[in-house]
Amino acid sequence: MSTGPWVLVTDADQRPAIAAVRSLGRAGYRVRAAERAGPARPAGFASRHAAECARMGALEADSLREAARGCDAVFPVSTNAVLAAIQAGPSLGAAALLPSLAAFEAANDKARLMVVAREAGVRCPRGRRVAGPAEVEALGAEWGWPVVFKLATDRGLYLEPAARYRIAADAREAGEALAALAAAGTGVLAQEYVPGEALGASFVYDREGRPRAAFCHRRVREYPIQGGPSTLCESVRDEVLEAQGRRVLDALGWVGPAMVEFKRSREDGTLHLLEVNPRPWGTIALAVACGVDVPRLAVELALGLTPGPSGRYPAGVRMRFLATDLLSACAHVRAGHWREAARFLADLADPRVRAGVFRRDDPGPALRYLAGRLRWLGGSP
């Protein structure tokens, strides 16, 4: 058993938390995996790298402070956990690599983010907040269909990705999307749809606002298939993508891990900023597998250590998240996308595609994660 520093990893049922528990455990840290009362059997609790498991209340400063008692560092995973850690401040009692509240709120509010990005010279789709049917009806005529509707911010919410946005093909679907998202109470942003390849530029910024690691990937398959978290992703090296991501985070004055999401336009190849994940992202396991160990780097920087260089990572490394990739394949079959379904089978048989959650030396999290996600098989998550 390790005798290294204790690290609290929140949101133990989520993919990035599983990757963080494993990364930090392998690096010699003693990991306390924590989760809210919701998931019955959090996947991260089943990892052999979790030295302790803890239940906590809502992700707020007080409950996070209690869960972190006795820990040397905290690696917050979800948006709400990052916010709780920021709000706790020094009273958290453990080190954490965090942005300022102002930077976090600017990144998490999609309308404000677009203003920051445009001022920094980064191209964005047209977008604006909408509140009523009359505004929605004009969008198709102005921008053309489809139109993307998303929550302006997910602060304080605990929602699956498919509940955070809708893609509307016409005015009727737009009205339904507005009604569904408005119920969350955080505001709705309408955004011009950009057909093309989905890409991510991910970073870890130190307390001086310097990027200490960068990693880029593309989404090969997603779920929901209209646009959502990666189910199969691939590492890429793209200097333009990395530079655009840095420009956004530099303008925010960022500290900590973050992923900047872009679309590369199918029409002219230009990059368009979609949003920023102001937290560890869902495909963080791919970065770790490529040698960019984000959780370890973030914890070492939080503790004031001097981490070694992450080095030049390989391009072309693919990773599958089987539970959601299966959902993606089924959705493609229902939509009649037989070629994409055939690609799923080919990728499934390709030994070069790495598993995002399953590990032979740590199988427990994959079994629990798969069981939890397959309850959505045959429908939306």
C-alpha positions in Angstrom: 0.0 0.0 0.0 1.3 3.4 -0.9 2.3 5.9 1.8 2.2 8.9 -0.5 0.1 12.0 -0.1 -3.7 11.7 0.0 -5.7 13.0 -2.9 -9.5 13.3 -3.1 -11.0 12.6 -6.5 -14.6 13.6 -6.9 -17.4 12.3 -9.1 -16.1 8.7 -8.9 -18.8 7.4 -11.3 -17.6 9.5 -14.2 -15.0 8.5 -16.9 -12.4 11.2 -16.1 -12.6 10.3 -12.4 -11.9 6.6 -13.2 -8.8 7.7 -15.2 -7.7 10.0 -12.4 -8.0 7.4 -9.7 -5.9 5.0 -11.7 -3.3 7.6 -12.8 -2.8 8.9 -9.2 -2.8 5.5 -7.7 -0.1 4.3 -10.1 1.9 7.4 -9.3 2.0 6.4 -5.6 -0.7 8.7 -4.2 -3.3 7.4 -1.8 -6.6 8.1 -3.5 -9.9 8.8 -1.8 -12.7 8.3 -4.4 -15.8 10.3 -3.6 -19.3 10.4 -5.1 -22.6 11.9 -4.3 -25.5 9.8 -3.0 -26.9 9.3 -6.5 -25.2 6.4 -8.3 -25.8 3.1 -6.4 -22.4 1.6 -7.1 -20.0 4.3 -8.4 -17.5 2.8 -11.0 -14.5 4.4 -9.4 -15.1 2.8 -6.1 -14.3 -0.6 -7.7 -10.8 0.4 -8.7 -7.9 -1.3 -6.9 -6.3 2.1 -6.9 -9.0 3.6 -4.6 -7.5 3.4 -1.1 -10.7 4.8 0.4 -14.2 5.5 -0.8 -16.5 8.3 0.5 -20.0 9.4 0.0 -20.7 13.1 0.1 -23.7 15.4 -0.1 -24.5 17.8 -2.9 -21.3 19.2 -4.6 -21.1 22.3 -2.5 -18.2 23.9 -0.5 -19.2 22.4 2.8 -19.6 18.8 1.6 -16.4 19.0 -0.4 -14.5 20.4 2.6 -15.8 17.5 4.7 -14.9 14.9 2.0 -11.4 16.4 1.7 -10.6 16.2 5.4 -7.2 14.7 5.9 -6.3 14.9 2.2 -3.3 16.8 0.9 -4.8 17.6 -2.5 -8.1 17.6 -4.4 -8.7 16.7 -8.0 -12.3 18.0 -8.7 -13.8 16.4 -11.8 -17.3 17.8 -12.5 -18.2 21.4 -13.2 -20.0 21.6 -9.9 -17.0 20.1 -8.0 -14.6 22.6 -9.5 -17.0 25.4 -8.5 -17.3 24.0 -5.0 -13.6 23.9 -4.6 -13.2 27.5 -5.8 -15.9 28.7 -3.4 -14.3 26.8 -0.5 -11.0 28.6 -1.1 -8.4 28.2 1.6 -10.9 26.6 3.9 -10.9 23.5 1.7 -7.8 22.5 3.7 -6.2 20.8 0.7 -4.3 22.0 -2.4 -6.1 22.2 -5.7 -5.2 23.7 -9.1 -8.1 26.0 -9.8 -9.1 29.0 -11.9 -10.4 32.2 -10.4 -14.2 32.4 -9.9 -14.3 35.1 -12.6 -12.5 32.9 -15.1 -14.6 29.9 -14.3 -17.9 31.8 -14.7 -16.8 33.3 -18.0 -15.8 29.9 -19.3 -19.0 28.2 -18.1 -21.4 30.8 -19.4 -21.5 30.1 -23.1 -22.7 33.5 -24.2 -20.0 35.3 -22.2 -17.4 32.9 -23.5 -18.2 33.8 -27.1 -17.6 37.5 -26.3 -14.2 36.7 -24.7 -13.3 34.5 -27.6 -14.2 36.9 -30.4 -12.3 39.7 -28.6 -9.3 37.3 -28.6 -9.6 36.8 -32.4 -11.1 33.3 -32.2 -13.9 32.5 -34.7 -17.3 31.4 -33.1 -20.6 30.4 -34.5 -23.4 32.9 -34.4 -25.3 32.6 -31.2 -27.6 34.4 -28.7 -29.8 33.7 -25.7 -33.4 32.9 -26.5 -36.4 32.9 -24.2 -39.6 32.7 -26.2 -41.1 31.0 -29.3 -41.1 34.2 -31.3 -37.3 34.4 -31.1 -37.0 30.7 -32.0 -39.1 31.0 -35.1 -36.8 33.6 -36.6 -33.7 31.6 -36.3 -34.2 29.2 -39.1 -34.8 32.0 -41.6 -31.8 33.9 -40.3 -29.3 31.1 -40.0 -30.8 28.1 -41.7 -31.6 24.8 -40.1 -30.4 22.9 -38.1 -29.9 25.1 -35.1 -28.2 24.0 -31.8 -29.8 24.8 -28.5 -27.9 24.4 -25.3 -28.0 25.4 -21.7 -26.3 28.7 -21.2 -24.6 27.3 -18.2 -24.9 23.9 -16.3 -23.9 25.4 -13.0 -25.7 23.6 -10.2 -27.1 20.9 -12.5 -26.5 17.2 -12.6 -27.5 16.2 -16.2 -26.3 13.8 -18.8 -24.9 15.3 -22.0 -28.1 14.6 -24.0 -30.1 16.7 -21.5 -27.9 19.7 -21.9 -28.5 20.5 -25.6 -30.7 19.7 -28.6 -30.2 20.0 -32.3 -33.4 21.2 -34.0 -34.0 20.5 -37.7 -37.0 22.8 -38.0 -39.2 25.3 -36.1 -41.3 22.6 -34.4 -38.2 20.8 -33.0 -36.7 24.2 -32.0 -39.8 25.0 -30.0 -39.6 21.6 -28.3 -35.9 22.1 -27.6 -36.5 25.5 -26.0 -39.2 24.2 -23.8 -37.2 21.2 -22.6 -34.0 23.2 -21.9 -35.8 26.2 -20.3 -37.1 23.9 -17.6 -33.6 23.7 -16.2 -33.8 27.4 -15.3 -30.3 28.4 -16.3 -31.1 30.0 -19.6 -30.9 28.8 -23.2 -28.4 29.7 -25.9 -29.2 29.2 -29.6 -26.1 28.6 -31.7 -25.5 28.3 -35.4 -24.8 24.7 -36.4 -21.3 24.1 -38.0 -21.1 20.9 -40.0 -17.7 19.3 -39.7 -15.2 17.5 -37.6 -15.3 17.8 -33.8 -12.0 18.5 -32.1 -10.6 19.2 -28.7 -7.6 21.1 -27.5 -6.8 20.3 -23.9 -4.4 21.9 -21.4 -3.1 22.1 -17.9 -2.3 25.7 -16.8 -0.2 26.4 -13.8 -0.9 29.0 -11.1 1.1 31.6 -13.1 -1.2 31.1 -16.1 1.3 29.1 -18.2 0.3 26.0 -20.2 2.4 23.1 -18.8 0.8 20.4 -21.0 -1.2 20.4 -24.2 -3.1 17.6 -26.0 -5.4 17.5 -29.0 -7.8 14.9 -30.1 -10.7 14.4 -32.6 -14.0 12.7 -32.1 -14.3 9.7 -34.4 -17.8 8.7 -33.0 -20.1 10.4 -30.5 -23.2 9.7 -28.5 -25.7 11.2 -29.0 -24.6 10.8 -32.7 -25.8 14.3 -33.6 -23.1 15.6 -31.4 -22.0 14.6 -27.9 -19.1 13.1 -25.9 -16.6 11.0 -27.7 -17.3 7.2 -27.8 -14.2 6.7 -30.0 -11.5 9.3 -30.2 -8.1 9.7 -31.7 -5.0 11.8 -30.7 -3.9 14.4 -33.2 -1.1 16.9 -33.4 -2.4 20.2 -34.8 -0.5 23.4 -34.1 -3.4 25.6 -35.3 -5.9 23.9 -33.1 -3.6 24.1 -30.1 -2.8 27.8 -30.7 -6.5 28.6 -30.9 -7.2 26.7 -27.7 -4.4 28.5 -25.9 -5.7 31.9 -27.2 -9.1 31.2 -25.6 -7.7 30.1 -22.2 -5.1 32.9 -22.2 -7.9 35.4 -22.6 -9.7 33.9 -19.7 -6.6 34.0 -17.5 -7.0 30.2 -16.9 -5.5 28.0 -14.2 -5.9 24.2 -14.0 -7.1 21.6 -16.5 -9.6 22.5 -19.3 -10.6 21.3 -22.8 -11.5 23.8 -25.5 -14.0 22.3 -28.0 -14.0 23.3 -31.7 -15.6 22.3 -35.0 -13.6 22.3 -38.2 -15.9 23.5 -40.9 -16.5 21.0 -43.6 -17.0 24.0 -46.0 -13.8 25.8 -45.7 -11.7 24.1 -43.0 -11.8 27.0 -40.5 -12.0 26.3 -36.7 -15.1 27.5 -34.8 -15.1 27.5 -31.0 -18.1 25.7 -29.5 -17.4 25.8 -25.8 -14.9 25.3 -23.0 -15.1 22.4 -20.5 -13.7 24.2 -17.4 -12.9 20.8 -15.8 -11.3 17.5 -16.6 -12.9 16.2 -19.8 -14.4 12.9 -20.8 -11.5 11.6 -22.9 -8.8 12.4 -20.4 -7.9 8.7 -20.4 -6.6 9.1 -24.0 -4.3 11.9 -23.0 -3.0 9.8 -20.1 -2.4 6.8 -22.4 -0.4 9.1 -24.7 1.9 10.2 -21.9 0.1 13.5 -21.0 -0.8 12.5 -17.5 -3.2 15.3 -16.7 -4.3 14.2 -13.2 -0.8 13.6 -11.9 0.4 16.9 -13.4 -2.4 18.9 -11.9 -1.9 17.4 -8.5 1.9 17.9 -8.6 1.4 21.6 -9.6 -1.2 22.0 -6.9 1.2 20.6 -4.3 4.0 22.9 -5.5 6.1 20.2 -6.9 8.2 20.4 -10.1 6.7 17.9 -12.6 8.8 16.6 -15.4 8.0 17.5 -19.0 5.1 15.6 -20.6 7.0 15.2 -23.9 5.7 14.9 -27.4 2.7 12.6 -27.6 2.0 10.3 -30.5 -0.7 11.0 -33.0 -3.1 8.4 -34.3 -3.7 6.6 -31.0 -7.4 5.6 -30.8 -9.4 4.9 -27.7 -12.9 3.4 -27.4 -15.4 3.8 -24.5 -17.3 0.6 -25.1 -20.5 1.2 -23.2 -21.3 4.5 -25.0 -19.7 3.4 -28.3 -22.2 0.5 -28.3 -25.0 3.0 -27.8 -23.6 5.1 -30.6 -23.5 2.0 -32.9 -27.2 1.2 -32.1 -28.2 4.7 -32.8 -26.5 4.7 -36.2 -28.3 1.4 -37.0 -31.7 2.9 -36.0 -30.9 5.9 -38.3 -29.9 3.6 -41.2 -26.2 4.6 -41.1 -25.0 1.2 -42.0 -21.5 2.3 -43.0 -20.9 3.7 -39.5 -22.2 0.6 -37.9 -19.8 -1.5 -40.0 -17.0 0.8 -38.9 -17.9 0.1 -35.3 -17.5 -3.7 -35.9 -14.2 -3.1 -37.6 -12.9 -1.0 -34.8 -14.2 -3.5 -32.3 -11.9 -6.2 -33.9 -8.9 -3.9 -34.2 -6.4 -4.7 -31.5 -4.8 -1.3 -31.9 -7.8 0.5 -30.5 -7.3 1.0 -26.8 -10.0 0.6 -24.1 -11.0 3.8 -22.3 -12.4 2.2 -19.2 -11.5 -1.5 -19.2 -8.1 -2.6 -17.8 -7.1 -6.2 -17.3 -5.3 -5.2 -14.1 -8.2 -3.2 -12.8 -11.5 -4.6 -14.3 -13.9 -3.5 -11.6 -14.6 0.0 -12.8 -15.4 -1.1 -16.3 -17.9 -3.7 -15.2 -19.8 -1.1 -13.0 -19.5 1.6 -15.7 -20.9 -0.7 -18.4 -23.8 -1.9 -16.2 -24.7 1.7 -15.5 -24.6 3.0 -19.0 -26.3 0.1 -20.7 -29.6 0.9 -19.0 -30.0 3.5 -21.8 -29.6 0.9 -24.5 -32.5 1.3 -27.0 -33.2 4.9 -26.0 -31.6 8.2 -25.1 -29.5 8.5 -22.0 
